[in-house]
Amino acid sequence: MITPDVENPAMTVPTPTDLRLYELALILASHLDDATQEAKMAKIQEILDAAGGHVEQVDKWGRRGLTYEIKGRRDGIFLFVRFRSPSPALRELDRILKLDEDILRHMVVVGEEVPEAAEAKA
């Protein structure tokens, strides 16, 4: 349910129940240094923050070889991001990721909620 903003009725604020869990897989160009990788993550965080979402977890798998060449590259830096966001934000996120030449591939899927009991066992 989206609640209206009291000060500005034209704006709406997503409630926690509107934030769906998503997972983003990214393959960055292998020539990027750590500072540039962090800048890419900051841009993703900025997009999600503007939409009322947030990043829950970032897993950096590091540099890996690719099965086939993508944009002339044989290896890339793999990142996996779990985030919560309202669904309209995905269109803007996808647009920004497609325009970035340093992002070789990306994919966003709906994440699965992990029951708390299963998290405690892991």
MDAnalysis code that builds the backbone (N, CA, C; Angstrom):
import MDAnalysis as mda
import numpy as np

u = mda.Universe.empty(366, n_residues=122, atom_resindex=np.repeat(np.arange(122), 3), trajectory=True)
u.add_TopologyAttr("name", ["N", "CA", "C"] * 122)
u.add_TopologyAttr("resid", np.arange(1, 123))
u.add_TopologyAttr("resname", ["MET", "ILE", "THR", "PRO", "ASP", "VAL", "GLU", "ASN", "PRO", "ALA", "MET", "THR", "VAL", "PRO", "THR", "PRO", "THR", "ASP", "LEU", "ARG", "LEU", "TYR", "GLU", "LEU", "ALA", "LEU", "ILE", "LEU", "ALA", "SER", "HIS", "LEU", "ASP", "ASP", "ALA", "THR", "GLN", "GLU", "ALA", "LYS", "MET", "ALA", "LYS", "ILE", "GLN", "GLU", "ILE", "LEU", "ASP", "ALA", "ALA", "GLY", "GLY", "HIS", "VAL", "GLU", "GLN", "VAL", "ASP", "LYS", "TRP", "GLY", "ARG", "ARG", "GLY", "LEU", "THR", "TYR", "GLU", "ILE", "LYS", "GLY", "ARG", "ARG", "ASP", "GLY", "ILE", "PHE", "LEU", "PHE", "VAL", "ARG", "PHE", "ARG", "SER", "PRO", "SER", "PRO", "ALA", "LEU", "ARG", "GLU", "LEU", "ASP", "ARG", "ILE", "LEU", "LYS", "LEU", "ASP", "GLU", "ASP", "ILE", "LEU", "ARG", "HIS", "MET", "VAL", "VAL", "VAL", "GLY", "GLU", "GLU", "VAL", "PRO", "GLU", "ALA", "ALA", "GLU", "ALA", "LYS", "ALA"])
u.atoms.positions = np.array([
    [0.841, -1.177, 0.000],
    [0.000, 0.000, 0.000],
    [0.886, 1.241, 0.000],
    [0.573, 2.181, -0.814],
    [1.348, 3.406, -0.884],
    [0.582, 4.483, -0.127],
    [1.265, 5.136, 0.804],
    [0.624, 6.166, 1.605],
    [0.935, 7.531, 1.025],
    [-0.042, 8.431, 1.011],
    [0.217, 9.769, 0.472],
    [1.102, 10.578, 1.410],
    [1.895, 11.446, 0.827],
    [2.739, 12.355, 1.591],
    [1.858, 13.505, 2.071],
    [1.824, 13.755, 3.380],
    [0.937, 14.756, 3.957],
    [1.315, 16.160, 3.497],
    [2.609, 16.476, 3.448],
    [3.052, 17.815, 3.068],
    [2.885, 18.074, 1.576],
    [3.059, 17.057, 0.768],
    [2.931, 17.205, -0.669],
    [2.053, 16.074, -1.192],
    [0.763, 16.286, -1.362],
    [-0.148, 15.213, -1.771],
    [0.200, 14.586, -3.108],
    [0.927, 15.302, -3.968],
    [1.289, 14.739, -5.267],
    [2.338, 13.648, -5.128],
    [3.115, 13.688, -4.051],
    [4.157, 12.680, -3.820],
    [3.601, 11.555, -2.962],
    [4.023, 10.355, -3.236],
    [3.627, 9.226, -2.406],
    [4.863, 8.565, -1.844],
    [4.724, 8.009, -0.668],
    [5.839, 7.368, 0.015],
    [5.533, 5.878, 0.116],
    [6.432, 5.003, -0.397],
    [6.164, 3.578, -0.284],
    [6.291, 3.111, 1.164],
    [5.398, 2.244, 1.565],
    [5.478, 1.651, 2.894],
    [6.338, 0.403, 2.805],
    [6.811, -0.130, 3.939],
    [7.658, -1.327, 3.889],
    [7.004, -2.514, 3.178],
    [5.693, -2.593, 3.183],
    [5.028, -3.712, 2.497],
    [5.081, -3.555, 0.984],
    [5.333, -2.328, 0.479],
    [5.443, -2.093, -0.962],
    [6.817, -2.458, -1.497],
    [7.788, -2.624, -0.616],
    [9.155, -2.895, -1.029],
    [9.344, -4.388, -1.227],
    [9.526, -4.773, -2.460],
    [9.706, -6.174, -2.801],
    [11.193, -6.498, -2.827],
    [11.538, -7.726, -2.509],
    [12.928, -8.164, -2.511],
    [13.352, -8.537, -3.928],
    [14.487, -7.995, -4.357],
    [15.047, -8.300, -5.676],
    [16.516, -8.676, -5.526],
    [17.016, -9.376, -6.533],
    [18.435, -9.717, -6.602],
    [18.968, -9.235, -7.941],
    [20.103, -8.565, -7.896],
    [20.741, -8.012, -9.086],
    [22.089, -8.687, -9.266],
    [22.316, -9.256, -10.437],
    [23.623, -9.825, -10.784],
    [24.264, -8.886, -11.802],
    [25.497, -8.496, -11.535],
    [26.234, -7.576, -12.400],
    [27.556, -8.195, -12.821],
    [27.937, -7.969, -14.049],
    [29.293, -8.287, -14.491],
    [29.902, -6.979, -14.956],
    [30.898, -6.517, -14.219],
    [31.600, -5.273, -14.550],
    [32.834, -5.582, -15.385],
    [33.283, -4.623, -16.157],
    [34.518, -4.770, -16.926],
    [35.680, -5.026, -15.966],
    [36.565, -5.922, -16.330],
    [37.638, -6.355, -15.427],
    [38.720, -5.299, -15.198],
    [38.775, -4.263, -16.002],
    [39.815, -3.235, -15.840],
    [39.474, -2.199, -14.760],
    [38.286, -2.264, -14.169],
    [37.874, -1.258, -13.183],
    [38.598, -1.452, -11.852],
    [39.049, -0.345, -11.270],
    [39.683, -0.421, -9.953],
    [38.613, -0.403, -8.860],
    [39.035, -0.600, -7.609],
    [38.096, -0.676, -6.491],
    [37.285, 0.597, -6.316],
    [37.912, 1.755, -6.510],
    [37.206, 3.024, -6.340],
    [36.080, 3.166, -7.369],
    [36.331, 2.749, -8.595],
    [35.316, 2.831, -9.643],
    [34.184, 1.844, -9.371],
    [34.531, 0.651, -8.878],
    [33.501, -0.320, -8.527],
    [32.599, 0.230, -7.433],
    [33.200, 0.872, -6.434],
    [32.420, 1.479, -5.349],
    [31.535, 2.607, -5.880],
    [32.035, 3.357, -6.853],
    [31.241, 4.429, -7.448],
    [30.027, 3.863, -8.179],
    [30.193, 2.729, -8.851],
    [29.064, 2.073, -9.531],
    [28.020, 1.631, -8.510],
    [28.479, 1.061, -7.387],
    [27.548, 0.631, -6.338],
    [26.853, 1.836, -5.708],
    [27.574, 2.944, -5.548],
    [26.978, 4.152, -4.983],
    [25.879, 4.687, -5.904],
    [26.089, 4.595, -7.212],
    [25.079, 5.046, -8.172],
    [23.824, 4.179, -8.067],
    [24.003, 2.873, -7.927],
    [22.861, 1.972, -7.763],
    [22.120, 2.307, -6.471],
    [22.873, 2.528, -5.401],
    [22.273, 2.885, -4.114],
    [21.491, 4.202, -4.234],
    [22.041, 5.153, -4.965],
    [21.391, 6.444, -5.157],
    [20.048, 6.296, -5.879],
    [20.020, 5.464, -6.902],
    [18.783, 5.225, -7.651],
    [17.728, 4.595, -6.745],
    [18.146, 3.604, -5.965],
    [17.207, 2.920, -5.075],
    [16.729, 3.840, -3.958],
    [17.627, 4.640, -3.399],
    [17.244, 5.583, -2.342],
    [16.210, 6.585, -2.848],
    [16.404, 7.067, -4.071],
    [15.475, 8.038, -4.642],
    [14.077, 7.451, -4.807],
    [14.006, 6.132, -5.011],
    [12.713, 5.464, -5.190],
    [12.135, 4.961, -3.878],
    [12.873, 5.120, -2.780],
    [12.388, 4.651, -1.486],
    [12.847, 3.250, -1.134],
    [13.786, 2.704, -1.886],
    [14.308, 1.362, -1.616],
    [15.631, 1.417, -0.880],
    [16.237, 0.239, -0.697],
    [17.539, 0.172, -0.033],
    [18.243, -1.145, -0.361],
    [19.566, -1.106, -0.309],
    [20.393, -2.292, -0.539],
    [20.518, -3.049, 0.779],
    [20.285, -4.353, 0.734],
    [20.414, -5.172, 1.939],
    [21.765, -5.872, 2.019],
    [22.275, -6.323, 0.877],
    [23.512, -7.115, 0.897],
    [24.213, -7.000, -0.445],
    [25.544, -6.935, -0.408],
    [26.356, -6.929, -1.621],
    [27.400, -8.024, -1.479],
    [27.430, -8.942, -2.427],
    [28.442, -10.004, -2.461],
    [29.353, -9.750, -3.652],
    [30.641, -9.601, -3.378],
    [31.626, -9.405, -4.439],
    [32.334, -10.740, -4.673],
    [32.139, -11.285, -5.849],
    [32.799, -12.539, -6.192],
    [34.155, -12.306, -6.819],
    [34.448, -11.087, -7.189],
    [35.747, -10.772, -7.762],
    [35.831, -11.082, -9.249],
    [37.063, -11.116, -9.743],
    [37.310, -11.333, -11.169],
    [37.170, -12.816, -11.511],
    [36.372, -13.086, -12.524],
    [36.145, -14.457, -12.995],
    [36.211, -14.472, -14.518],
    [36.566, -15.628, -15.039],
    [36.557, -15.805, -16.488],
    [35.135, -15.975, -16.990],
    [34.883, -15.508, -18.204],
    [33.571, -15.646, -18.816],
    [33.555, -16.860, -19.733],
    [32.416, -17.486, -19.862],
    [32.288, -18.646, -20.742],
    [32.476, -18.242, -22.200],
    [31.992, -17.081, -22.535],
    [32.148, -16.556, -23.895],
    [32.447, -15.061, -23.809],
    [32.951, -14.522, -24.869],
    [33.349, -13.131, -24.913],
    [32.124, -12.218, -24.882],
    [32.169, -11.193, -24.025],
    [31.111, -10.191, -23.951],
    [31.760, -8.829, -24.148],
    [31.301, -8.103, -25.161],
    [31.850, -6.783, -25.489],
    [33.374, -6.824, -25.606],
    [33.888, -7.903, -26.184],
    [35.320, -8.034, -26.418],
    [36.136, -8.421, -25.197],
    [35.503, -8.825, -24.127],
    [36.216, -9.174, -22.888],
    [36.029, -10.643, -22.559],
    [37.078, -11.241, -22.002],
    [37.055, -12.655, -21.630],
    [36.894, -12.863, -20.121],
    [36.965, -11.775, -19.335],
    [36.749, -11.890, -17.893],
    [36.031, -10.644, -17.391],
    [35.474, -10.752, -16.189],
    [34.731, -9.641, -15.619],
    [34.704, -9.736, -14.103],
    [34.220, -8.700, -13.473],
    [34.093, -8.658, -12.019],
    [32.617, -8.890, -11.687],
    [32.359, -9.932, -10.918],
    [30.990, -10.329, -10.604],
    [30.540, -9.745, -9.272],
    [29.350, -9.140, -9.264],
    [28.731, -8.593, -8.059],
    [27.292, -9.075, -7.986],
    [26.853, -9.410, -6.780],
    [25.463, -9.789, -6.550],
    [24.904, -8.889, -5.461],
    [23.761, -8.276, -5.731],
    [23.166, -7.300, -4.821],
    [21.740, -7.727, -4.490],
    [21.436, -7.810, -3.188],
    [20.057, -8.033, -2.727],
    [19.535, -6.690, -2.255],
    [18.369, -6.311, -2.764],
    [17.817, -5.013, -2.388],
    [16.301, -5.075, -2.333],
    [15.742, -4.115, -1.634],
    [14.290, -3.950, -1.570],
    [13.954, -2.630, -2.245],
    [12.899, -2.681, -3.066],
    [12.532, -1.501, -3.825],
    [11.098, -1.626, -4.310],
    [10.428, -0.496, -4.516],
    [9.144, -0.564, -5.205],
    [9.398, -0.916, -6.669],
    [8.498, -1.631, -7.279],
    [8.726, -2.122, -8.643],
    [8.928, -1.026, -9.690],
    [8.321, 0.166, -9.588],
    [8.588, 1.186, -10.610],
    [10.060, 1.609, -10.699],
    [10.825, 1.447, -9.647],
    [12.234, 1.839, -9.660],
    [13.068, 0.938, -10.567],
    [12.585, -0.256, -10.856],
    [13.358, -1.196, -11.678],
    [13.552, -0.678, -13.100],
    [12.590, 0.025, -13.615],
    [12.708, 0.564, -14.979],
    [13.875, 1.552, -15.062],
    [13.969, 2.454, -14.080],
    [15.059, 3.431, -14.063],
    [16.409, 2.748, -13.822],
    [16.433, 1.787, -12.909],
    [17.669, 1.050, -12.643],
    [18.143, 0.337, -13.906],
    [17.236, -0.331, -14.599],
    [17.580, -1.042, -15.825],
    [18.105, -0.075, -16.887],
    [17.480, 1.082, -17.016],
    [17.904, 2.071, -18.000],
    [19.329, 2.553, -17.727],
    [19.613, 2.863, -16.470],
    [20.948, 3.348, -16.095],
    [22.000, 2.258, -16.323],
    [21.694, 1.031, -15.960],
    [22.658, -0.062, -16.117],
    [22.929, -0.353, -17.593],
    [21.926, -0.238, -18.442],
    [22.114, -0.468, -19.878],
    [23.004, 0.598, -20.510],
    [22.936, 1.825, -20.006],
    [23.719, 2.923, -20.580],
    [25.187, 2.903, -20.171],
    [25.510, 2.212, -19.089],
    [26.876, 2.189, -18.569],
    [27.717, 1.175, -19.351],
    [28.721, 1.660, -20.054],
    [29.554, 0.782, -20.885],
    [30.445, -0.144, -20.074],
    [30.699, 0.183, -18.802],
    [31.530, -0.661, -17.953],
    [30.763, -1.836, -17.360],
    [29.454, -1.864, -17.537],
    [28.646, -2.997, -17.078],
    [28.406, -3.893, -18.284],
    [29.035, -5.064, -18.254],
    [28.946, -5.976, -19.391],
    [27.573, -6.635, -19.477],
    [27.052, -7.075, -18.346],
    [25.733, -7.710, -18.277],
    [25.123, -7.418, -16.913],
    [23.805, -7.419, -16.869],
    [23.096, -7.322, -15.598],
    [21.763, -8.058, -15.718],
    [21.273, -8.503, -14.590],
    [19.993, -9.191, -14.554],
    [19.372, -8.970, -13.179],
    [18.106, -8.594, -13.166],
    [17.363, -8.414, -11.927],
    [16.275, -9.470, -11.872],
    [16.210, -10.185, -10.749],
    [15.165, -11.186, -10.540],
    [14.509, -10.924, -9.188],
    [13.297, -11.421, -9.038],
    [12.601, -11.313, -7.757],
    [13.265, -12.279, -6.796],
    [13.642, -11.783, -5.624],
    [14.307, -12.607, -4.619],
    [13.305, -13.421, -3.818],
    [13.796, -14.463, -3.227],
    [12.966, -15.298, -2.358],
    [13.217, -14.919, -0.912],
    [12.137, -14.769, -0.179],
    [12.250, -14.488, 1.249],
    [12.751, -15.743, 1.951],
    [13.769, -15.596, 2.779],
    [14.315, -16.712, 3.536],
    [13.702, -16.675, 4.930],
    [13.013, -17.742, 5.340],
    [12.454, -17.747, 6.679],
    [13.554, -17.594, 7.739],
    [13.229, -16.948, 8.849],
    [14.223, -16.677, 9.885],
    [14.818, -17.963, 10.459],
    [14.056, -19.026, 10.559],
    [14.559, -20.289, 11.075],
    [15.651, -20.847, 10.168],
    [15.484, -20.704, 8.869],
    [16.488, -21.188, 7.929],
    [17.751, -20.337, 7.996],
    [17.608, -19.029, 8.240],
    [18.779, -18.167, 8.379],
    [19.592, -18.544, 9.607],
    [18.924, -18.924, 10.698],
    [19.623, -19.286, 11.932],
    [20.444, -20.569, 11.743],
    [19.953, -21.504, 10.939],
    [20.666, -22.756, 10.698],
    [21.909, -22.525, 9.832],
    [21.830, -21.555, 8.912],
    [22.923, -21.299, 7.965],
    [24.028, -20.572, 8.634],
])
